[in-house]
């Protein structure tokens, strides 16, 4: 090793400079291909992935915002629809109106003689009007209180007309016999199996 160094030291300066430069060049080439080039390629790939993700996020973000807005609108519509259901019942809950009116009349001291639906009138594809006759008996103030309290029910109930007949009770009190024509509204419900029944009952077809 010492002899090699002695020979290297005996070379002319220009040769020694050339050898130094060659060594640095070789080291530089090795560094470029072994360390720098793979690292550069990895950085470029990472940048491409980053750009792709940024583009994807910019594309998805408006959709996400639109979905959140749509979700809020659906929640508002759902609340409004539930409020309408409380005012306009469907067929299954319509008996609640009967219970409410009879209970209200009895709480006001009235006797319910008759409560009878008299027909349904279709208004449009979504709701219809149902008519009722309600006959009650009681004193005048009890009847007035009953009419007043109807407005506080969570249902749309209209009084179309009524007739009053006065009579005396066995105790000598003045009793009113009131015949009322009323109506309310309800949502229609789709009846399942209607189309199937219609097809199965076509003329000429046997079951």
Phi, psi and omega in degrees: 000320179292325178293323179295319179293324179294318178295320180296323180288337181277350180289158177293157184299321183296324179289321179295321177297320180296319179295317178302313181298322180295318179296315179298322179295317179297317178297320179296318179295316179299317180297319182296313185278333183270321185246305189292311184298312177298322179294320178297317179297320179295320179296318179296318178297320178295321178295320177296318177297319179297314179299321180295318180293320178299318179295320180294318179296317179296332178280323184280328186303312177300323179297318179297318179295318178296322179294318180296320178295318178297320180298318179295318180296321179295320179297320179294315179297323179295317178296318179295321180294320178295324176295320178294323179296328177291328181272318180246098183287167171264183186298322184293327184260006185291335177298339178297328179296318177301312181298319182293315182291317179295317179297319180295318180297316181292325177295333179269010175084014181264152176256124180272115180269323183209139171217107190219125173296140181242012176139157180241133180242123180283129179264312174207197183286350188246329181215162182218166181254134178243128183260148180224149164250132179229122178250128181225161177226142178168187180277164186300312182295326177294321178294316179298318179296322178298313179298321180296318184284343176300325182294344180265358176287149179274046178218152174273106181232126182245140175261113183280307178198166178206157176235143182246135174230128183259140176212169180258137175279164177304334178276358179092004180281153177276117183247136176262133171254115189245124174253116185245142172252119186231164173210154175222184184229155178208155174286146174277152176241136178294132180268118183288146173083005183294314181294323180293319179295322181295320180291322183287341182255019177296146179300140176088352181262138180256142179275000000 
